[in-house]
């Protein structure tokens, strides 16, 4: 990829980011548009919290209430919502380049935010201090506000950026003589609303003895151009300039009270996309992030324990009813246990309600299919509603599984597909789950063809590399919409 292609791709990514209101790095200021969009969201959420709290208390209690509480609640919700929105906006499969996509993202993020708040209130026992009516009013009013904000704010800010409504400044561009790609930068700056661009060329390839004079003349021209120009930045377009001469130019520009940007070559530009960590006297560039930090893994485990414990207590009467129905319907045990591979390939015994007349757990395991005669009458209902998976809450509590993760397969299927699908075992780098990214994307139940299993594994591998707490919340929310799937027999 040459410089022209690199900058064209950067410009296209910047345009998409401005339309979506999500974070993207480019030289055009899309980051400022994204941050402004987030700031608008936060302001509107806080204002909605205060307004709904005051109005509800006036109507219901004939008093204003405590605006400080409403302010604090709004600020906390705004922080969570904006964080979830920006994280989900980069998740694979979430389209945020259209108004409809951004509206869907806003609904998902808002629902995830209040699900998280409900979890906190339950865990910390702080719900008694809040008016349920005020919270519900805030939830419904805020939903409309954030949807409208996510739809229209990025569009308005992008329009302002394109027309130069927020800028109108002048830019100085330093470029090597004969550098044919410099117009890509200057054209992009004009589209971003820069009213004037002063181009200063210099001989970047002159002999070292001549460079002293060339640098002095260059700095004089830059200082004069900057002195008479309006507010703006200085760009050093130097994809072919040596590091030594870049540093020489930058040292001479330090006294200029302007923001100064260096447009590097493609190799350096790629590295600048990643974060840097100091390791003793040197630095290391983080080329790939771990999906979950140690703290996030601890939070995920805490959520598993709290949620699985609460769910188990809540469904105990349902457990008893299902157990009775299974015993009355057919002979055999209530629970079905099967060996499966878990985290790091460690085997464990998975629990399910028995739904079939057979108890396959060996070298040959045949998947259930439509109108399978092995499935009992009660079992067909349990499989259709996924209620047969409820006993896996015990696997979650014991640490063998998580609420969210790749679904564990029978050992026979693991051995078969590991030979046929490349990188199949990577899915075991995270704990298996009761529900997962593949399941909420339609890959649930029978997989009669290798292509269907390949697609399911693709989703599992993507989750293993990109899992996060907000993504887990999204999967849990979306799981409710696929419980009555048509491919669960």
C-alpha positions as CSV (number, residue, x, y, z in Angstrom):
1,X,0.0,0.0,0.0
2,X,1.5,3.4,-1.0
3,X,1.1,6.7,0.8
4,X,-1.9,7.7,-1.4
5,X,-3.8,4.5,-0.5
6,X,-2.9,4.8,3.2
7,X,-4.2,8.3,3.4
8,X,-7.3,7.5,1.3
9,X,-8.1,4.6,3.6
10,X,-7.5,6.9,6.7
11,X,-9.9,9.5,5.2
12,X,-12.6,6.9,4.5
13,X,-12.3,5.6,8.1
14,X,-12.5,9.1,9.4
15,X,-15.7,9.8,7.5
16,X,-17.3,6.6,8.8
17,X,-16.3,7.5,12.4
18,X,-17.7,11.0,12.0
19,X,-21.0,9.5,10.7
20,X,-21.2,7.0,13.6
21,X,-19.8,9.1,16.4
22,X,-17.3,6.5,17.4
23,X,-13.6,6.8,18.1
24,X,-11.2,6.8,15.2
25,X,-7.7,8.3,14.8
26,X,-6.9,10.4,11.8
27,X,-5.4,13.8,11.2
28,X,-8.7,15.4,10.4
29,X,-10.1,15.9,13.9
30,X,-12.7,13.0,13.9
31,X,-11.6,12.4,17.5
32,X,-12.9,15.8,18.5
33,X,-16.2,15.1,16.8
34,X,-16.5,11.8,18.6
35,X,-15.7,13.3,22.0
36,X,-18.1,16.2,21.4
37,X,-20.8,13.6,20.6
38,X,-20.1,11.8,23.8
39,X,-20.2,15.1,25.7
40,X,-23.6,15.9,24.3
41,X,-24.9,12.4,25.3
42,X,-23.6,12.8,28.8
43,X,-25.1,16.3,29.2
44,X,-28.5,15.2,27.9
45,X,-28.6,12.1,30.2
46,X,-27.8,14.2,33.3
47,X,-30.4,16.8,32.3
48,X,-33.0,14.1,31.8
49,X,-32.2,12.6,35.2
50,X,-32.7,15.9,36.9
51,X,-35.8,16.8,35.0
52,X,-37.6,13.5,35.4
53,X,-36.6,13.3,39.1
54,X,-37.9,16.8,39.9
55,X,-41.1,16.4,37.8
56,X,-41.9,12.9,39.3
57,X,-41.5,14.1,42.8
58,X,-43.6,17.2,42.2
59,X,-46.4,15.1,40.7
60,X,-46.3,12.3,43.2
61,X,-45.1,13.9,46.4
62,X,-45.7,17.7,45.8
63,X,-42.0,18.4,46.5
64,X,-38.9,18.9,44.4
65,X,-36.8,16.1,45.9
66,X,-33.1,16.2,46.1
67,X,-31.5,17.5,42.9
68,X,-28.1,16.4,44.0
69,X,-29.2,12.8,44.0
70,X,-30.7,13.2,40.5
71,X,-27.4,14.9,39.4
72,X,-25.3,12.1,40.8
73,X,-27.5,9.4,39.3
74,X,-27.5,11.0,35.9
75,X,-23.7,11.4,36.0
76,X,-23.2,7.8,36.9
77,X,-25.6,6.5,34.2
78,X,-24.0,8.9,31.7
79,X,-20.5,7.5,32.4
80,X,-21.7,3.9,32.1
81,X,-23.8,4.5,29.0
82,X,-21.0,6.4,27.2
83,X,-18.5,3.8,28.0
84,X,-20.8,0.9,26.9
85,X,-21.7,2.8,23.7
86,X,-18.1,3.4,22.6
87,X,-17.1,-0.2,23.4
88,X,-20.2,-1.8,21.7
89,X,-19.7,0.5,18.7
90,X,-16.5,-1.3,17.9
91,X,-17.8,-4.8,18.3
92,X,-18.0,-7.0,15.2
93,X,-21.5,-7.1,13.7
94,X,-22.8,-3.9,15.1
95,X,-23.5,-1.4,12.3
96,X,-23.3,2.2,13.5
97,X,-22.7,4.0,10.2
98,X,-26.4,4.5,9.7
99,X,-29.1,6.3,11.7
100,X,-30.9,3.0,12.3
101,X,-27.7,1.3,13.3
102,X,-26.9,4.0,15.8
103,X,-30.5,3.9,17.2
104,X,-30.2,0.1,17.7
105,X,-26.8,0.6,19.4
106,X,-28.4,3.3,21.7
107,X,-31.2,0.9,22.7
108,X,-28.8,-1.9,23.4
109,X,-26.4,0.3,25.4
110,X,-29.2,1.9,27.4
111,X,-30.7,-1.5,28.3
112,X,-27.3,-2.9,29.2
113,X,-26.6,0.2,31.4
114,X,-29.8,-0.3,33.4
115,X,-29.2,-4.1,33.6
116,X,-25.8,-3.3,35.1
117,X,-27.4,-0.8,37.5
118,X,-30.0,-3.3,38.6
119,X,-27.2,-5.8,39.3
120,X,-25.4,-3.2,41.4
121,X,-28.5,-2.3,43.3
122,X,-29.2,-6.0,44.0
123,X,-25.6,-6.8,45.0
124,X,-24.9,-3.7,47.1
125,X,-28.5,-3.5,48.5
126,X,-28.8,0.2,47.6
127,X,-32.1,0.0,45.8
128,X,-34.2,1.1,48.8
129,X,-32.7,4.6,48.7
130,X,-34.2,5.3,45.2
131,X,-37.8,5.9,44.1
132,X,-38.8,3.2,41.7
133,X,-41.2,5.6,40.0
134,X,-38.4,8.2,39.5
135,X,-36.0,5.6,38.2
136,X,-38.6,4.1,35.7
137,X,-39.4,7.6,34.5
138,X,-35.8,8.3,33.9
139,X,-35.3,5.0,32.2
140,X,-38.1,5.5,29.7
141,X,-37.5,9.2,29.1
142,X,-33.8,8.7,28.8
143,X,-34.2,5.9,26.3
144,X,-35.9,8.4,23.9
145,X,-33.3,11.0,24.6
146,X,-30.3,8.8,23.9
147,X,-31.8,7.4,20.8
148,X,-32.5,10.8,19.3
149,X,-29.0,12.0,20.4
150,X,-27.2,9.1,18.9
151,X,-29.2,9.5,15.6
152,X,-28.8,13.2,15.1
153,X,-25.8,14.5,17.2
154,X,-23.1,12.7,15.1
155,X,-24.8,13.9,11.9
156,X,-24.9,17.5,13.1
157,X,-21.4,17.5,14.3
158,X,-20.1,15.9,11.1
159,X,-21.9,18.5,9.1
160,X,-20.4,21.3,11.2
161,X,-17.0,19.7,10.7
162,X,-17.5,19.4,6.9
163,X,-18.6,23.0,6.6
164,X,-15.9,24.4,8.9
165,X,-18.5,25.8,11.3
166,X,-16.3,24.9,14.3
167,X,-13.0,25.7,12.7
168,X,-12.3,28.3,10.1
169,X,-8.6,28.3,10.9
170,X,-5.5,28.3,8.7
171,X,-3.0,25.5,8.4
172,X,0.7,25.5,7.5
173,X,2.0,22.4,5.7
174,X,5.7,21.6,5.4
175,X,6.4,19.1,2.6
176,X,9.5,17.9,0.8
177,X,10.0,19.3,-2.7
178,X,8.5,17.0,-5.3
179,X,6.5,15.0,-2.8
180,X,3.6,14.0,-5.0
181,X,1.3,12.7,-2.2
182,X,1.1,16.0,-0.3
183,X,-2.1,17.0,-2.0
184,X,-3.8,14.0,-0.4
185,X,-3.2,15.7,3.0
186,X,-4.1,19.2,1.8
187,X,-7.3,18.0,0.1
188,X,-8.4,16.2,3.3
189,X,-7.7,19.4,5.3
190,X,-9.8,21.5,3.0
191,X,-12.7,19.1,3.3
192,X,-12.4,19.4,7.0
193,X,-13.0,23.1,6.8
194,X,-9.6,24.6,6.9
195,X,-10.1,28.0,5.3
196,X,-6.5,28.5,4.1
197,X,-3.5,26.2,3.7
198,X,0.0,27.6,3.4
199,X,2.3,25.1,1.7
200,X,6.0,25.4,2.4
201,X,8.4,23.2,0.4
202,X,12.0,22.4,1.3
203,X,14.8,20.2,0.0
204,X,14.7,17.1,2.2
205,X,17.4,15.3,0.2
206,X,20.1,17.9,0.2
207,X,23.7,17.1,1.4
208,X,24.3,17.2,5.1
209,X,26.5,20.3,4.8
210,X,23.7,22.1,2.9
211,X,21.0,20.9,5.4
212,X,22.1,23.5,8.0
213,X,21.2,26.4,5.6
214,X,18.1,24.7,4.3
215,X,16.8,24.1,7.8
216,X,17.4,27.7,8.8
217,X,15.5,29.1,5.8
218,X,12.7,26.6,6.3
219,X,12.2,27.6,10.0
220,X,12.3,31.3,9.0
221,X,9.6,30.8,6.4
222,X,7.5,28.8,8.9
223,X,7.8,31.4,11.6
224,X,6.7,34.1,9.2
225,X,3.8,32.1,7.9
226,X,2.7,31.2,11.4
227,X,3.0,34.8,12.6
228,X,0.6,36.2,10.0
229,X,-1.8,33.2,9.9
230,X,-4.9,32.8,11.9
231,X,-5.3,30.0,14.5
232,X,-4.4,26.6,13.2
233,X,-1.9,23.8,13.2
234,X,1.4,23.0,11.5
235,X,1.7,19.7,9.7
236,X,5.1,18.2,8.7
237,X,4.4,15.9,5.8
238,X,7.5,13.6,6.0
239,X,6.8,10.1,4.9
240,X,10.3,9.9,3.3
241,X,12.2,12.2,5.6
242,X,14.9,10.7,7.8
243,X,14.4,10.5,11.5
244,X,17.4,12.7,12.2
245,X,16.0,15.5,10.0
246,X,12.5,15.2,11.4
247,X,13.9,15.7,14.9
248,X,16.0,18.6,13.6
249,X,12.9,20.3,12.2
250,X,10.8,19.6,15.3
251,X,13.4,21.0,17.6
252,X,13.3,24.3,15.6
253,X,9.5,24.5,15.9
254,X,9.3,24.0,19.6
255,X,9.0,27.7,20.3
256,X,6.1,28.1,17.9
257,X,2.9,28.3,20.0
258,X,0.9,26.0,17.8
259,X,-0.1,22.3,17.6
260,X,2.4,20.5,15.4
261,X,1.7,17.1,13.7
262,X,4.0,14.8,11.9
263,X,2.5,12.7,9.1
264,X,4.7,9.6,9.2
265,X,5.3,6.8,6.7
266,X,3.0,3.8,6.6
267,X,5.1,1.6,8.9
268,X,5.2,4.2,11.7
269,X,1.6,5.1,11.2
270,X,0.6,1.4,11.8
271,X,2.6,1.3,15.1
272,X,1.1,4.6,16.3
273,X,-2.3,2.9,16.4
274,X,-1.2,0.9,19.3
275,X,-0.5,1.8,23.0
276,X,3.0,1.8,24.3
277,X,4.3,0.5,27.6
278,X,7.6,1.4,29.3
279,X,9.7,-1.7,30.1
280,X,12.7,-0.5,32.0
281,X,14.9,1.7,29.7
282,X,13.0,0.7,26.6
283,X,9.4,0.6,25.4
284,X,7.1,-2.2,24.1
285,X,4.3,-1.6,21.6
286,X,1.1,-3.5,22.4
287,X,0.1,-5.0,19.1
288,X,-2.9,-6.9,20.5
289,X,-4.8,-6.5,23.7
290,X,-5.8,-9.3,26.0
291,X,-9.6,-9.7,25.8
292,X,-10.0,-9.4,29.6
293,X,-7.6,-8.0,32.2
294,X,-7.1,-9.7,35.5
295,X,-9.6,-7.3,37.1
296,X,-12.2,-7.9,34.4
297,X,-11.8,-11.6,34.8
298,X,-12.5,-11.2,38.6
299,X,-15.6,-9.0,37.8
300,X,-16.8,-11.6,35.3
301,X,-16.5,-14.4,37.9
302,X,-18.2,-12.3,40.5
303,X,-21.1,-11.6,38.1
304,X,-21.3,-15.4,37.4
305,X,-21.5,-16.2,41.1
306,X,-24.0,-13.6,42.1
307,X,-26.3,-14.0,39.0
308,X,-26.1,-17.8,39.1
309,X,-26.9,-17.9,42.8
310,X,-29.8,-15.5,42.5
311,X,-31.1,-17.4,39.4
312,X,-30.9,-20.8,41.2
313,X,-32.9,-19.6,44.2
314,X,-35.4,-18.0,41.9
315,X,-36.0,-21.1,39.7
316,X,-36.0,-23.7,42.5
317,X,-39.8,-24.2,42.3
318,X,-39.4,-24.5,38.5
319,X,-36.7,-27.1,39.1
320,X,-39.0,-29.2,41.2
321,X,-41.9,-28.9,38.7
322,X,-39.6,-30.0,35.8
323,X,-38.2,-32.9,37.8
324,X,-41.7,-34.2,38.5
325,X,-42.7,-33.8,34.8
326,X,-39.7,-35.7,33.6
327,X,-40.3,-38.6,36.0
328,X,-44.0,-38.8,35.0
329,X,-43.2,-38.7,31.3
330,X,-40.6,-41.4,31.0
331,X,-38.4,-43.7,33.0
332,X,-34.8,-42.6,33.8
333,X,-33.0,-40.0,35.9
334,X,-34.0,-36.4,36.1
335,X,-30.6,-35.1,35.2
336,X,-28.4,-35.9,32.2
337,X,-24.6,-35.7,32.7
338,X,-22.1,-35.8,30.0
339,X,-18.3,-35.3,29.8
340,X,-17.2,-32.2,27.9
341,X,-14.0,-30.2,27.5
342,X,-13.9,-26.8,29.3
343,X,-11.3,-24.1,29.9
344,X,-7.8,-25.1,28.7
345,X,-9.3,-28.4,27.6
346,X,-10.0,-29.6,31.1
347,X,-12.8,-32.2,31.1
348,X,-15.9,-31.7,33.3
349,X,-19.3,-33.1,33.7
350,X,-22.1,-30.9,32.4
351,X,-25.6,-31.0,33.9
352,X,-28.8,-30.8,31.9
353,X,-32.3,-32.0,32.5
354,X,-32.8,-35.3,30.7
355,X,-34.8,-34.8,27.5
356,X,-34.1,-38.0,25.6
357,X,-34.6,-41.7,26.2
358,X,-30.8,-42.3,25.7
359,X,-27.8,-41.2,27.7
360,X,-25.0,-41.0,25.1
361,X,-21.6,-40.1,26.5
362,X,-18.8,-41.9,24.6
363,X,-17.1,-42.1,21.3
364,X,-20.3,-41.7,19.4
365,X,-22.9,-39.0,20.1
366,X,-25.7,-38.3,17.7
367,X,-27.1,-34.8,17.7
368,X,-30.9,-34.4,18.1
369,X,-32.7,-33.6,14.9
370,X,-36.2,-32.6,13.9
371,X,-38.8,-35.2,14.9
372,X,-36.1,-37.2,16.7
373,X,-37.9,-40.2,18.2
374,X,-35.4,-40.3,21.1
375,X,-36.7,-37.0,22.4
376,X,-39.4,-37.3,25.0
377,X,-42.6,-35.2,25.1
378,X,-41.5,-33.2,28.0
379,X,-38.0,-33.1,26.6
380,X,-39.2,-31.5,23.4
381,X,-40.7,-28.6,25.3
382,X,-37.6,-28.3,27.5
383,X,-35.3,-28.2,24.5
384,X,-37.5,-25.7,22.6
385,X,-37.4,-23.3,25.5
386,X,-33.8,-24.0,26.6
387,X,-35.1,-24.9,30.1
388,X,-33.0,-28.1,29.9
389,X,-29.9,-25.9,30.2
390,X,-30.9,-24.6,33.7
391,X,-28.9,-27.1,35.7
392,X,-25.8,-25.7,34.2
393,X,-26.1,-22.9,36.8
394,X,-24.5,-25.5,39.1
395,X,-21.6,-25.7,36.6
396,X,-21.3,-22.0,36.7
397,X,-21.2,-21.9,40.5
398,X,-18.5,-24.6,40.6
399,X,-16.4,-22.5,38.2
400,X,-16.4,-25.0,35.3
401,X,-18.6,-22.7,33.2
402,X,-19.5,-19.1,32.8
403,X,-22.9,-17.5,32.0
404,X,-21.4,-16.4,28.7
405,X,-18.9,-18.2,26.5
406,X,-18.6,-20.7,23.7
407,X,-21.0,-23.7,24.1
408,X,-19.1,-26.8,25.2
409,X,-19.5,-29.8,22.8
410,X,-19.6,-33.5,23.5
411,X,-16.1,-35.1,23.6
412,X,-16.9,-37.1,20.4
413,X,-17.8,-33.9,18.6
414,X,-14.7,-32.1,19.8
415,X,-12.4,-34.8,18.5
416,X,-14.3,-34.8,15.1
417,X,-14.3,-31.1,14.5
418,X,-10.8,-30.5,15.8
419,X,-9.6,-32.6,12.9
420,X,-11.8,-30.8,10.3
421,X,-11.8,-27.1,11.4
422,X,-8.6,-25.1,11.8
423,X,-8.0,-23.5,15.2
424,X,-11.0,-25.3,16.6
425,X,-9.2,-25.6,20.0
426,X,-8.8,-21.8,20.4
427,X,-12.4,-21.7,21.7
428,X,-11.2,-23.5,24.8
429,X,-9.0,-20.5,25.7
430,X,-12.0,-19.1,27.6
431,X,-14.5,-20.8,29.8
432,X,-17.5,-22.4,28.1
433,X,-20.9,-20.7,28.7
434,X,-24.6,-21.4,29.0
435,X,-25.1,-18.9,26.2
436,X,-22.7,-17.4,23.7
437,X,-22.0,-15.1,20.7
438,X,-22.8,-17.9,18.2
439,X,-26.1,-18.7,19.9
440,X,-27.5,-15.1,19.8
441,X,-26.4,-14.9,16.1
442,X,-28.6,-17.8,15.2
443,X,-26.2,-20.8,15.4
444,X,-28.0,-22.7,18.1
445,X,-29.1,-26.4,18.1
446,X,-28.4,-28.9,15.4
447,X,-25.5,-28.4,13.1
448,X,-26.0,-31.2,10.4
449,X,-23.4,-29.8,8.0
450,X,-19.7,-28.9,8.3
451,X,-20.5,-25.4,7.0
452,X,-22.9,-24.7,9.8
453,X,-20.5,-25.9,12.4
454,X,-17.7,-23.8,10.8
455,X,-19.9,-20.7,11.0
456,X,-20.6,-21.4,14.7
457,X,-16.9,-21.9,15.4
458,X,-16.2,-18.6,13.6
459,X,-18.4,-16.8,16.1
460,X,-16.8,-18.7,19.0
461,X,-13.3,-17.8,17.9
462,X,-14.2,-14.2,17.5
463,X,-15.7,-14.1,21.0
464,X,-12.6,-15.8,22.5
465,X,-10.4,-13.0,21.0
466,X,-12.8,-10.1,21.7
467,X,-14.7,-11.0,24.9
468,X,-15.5,-8.1,27.2
469,X,-17.9,-7.4,30.0
470,X,-20.2,-5.1,27.9
471,X,-20.3,-7.8,25.2
472,X,-21.3,-10.3,27.8
473,X,-24.1,-8.1,28.9
474,X,-25.2,-7.6,25.3
475,X,-25.2,-11.4,24.8
476,X,-27.3,-12.0,27.9
477,X,-29.8,-9.4,26.8
478,X,-30.1,-10.8,23.3
479,X,-30.3,-14.4,24.6
480,X,-33.9,-13.8,25.7
481,X,-34.9,-13.2,22.1
482,X,-33.6,-16.5,20.9
483,X,-34.9,-18.9,23.6
484,X,-37.7,-20.0,21.3
485,X,-35.4,-20.8,18.4
486,X,-36.6,-22.9,15.5
487,X,-33.5,-25.1,15.3
488,X,-33.6,-26.5,18.9
489,X,-35.1,-30.0,18.7
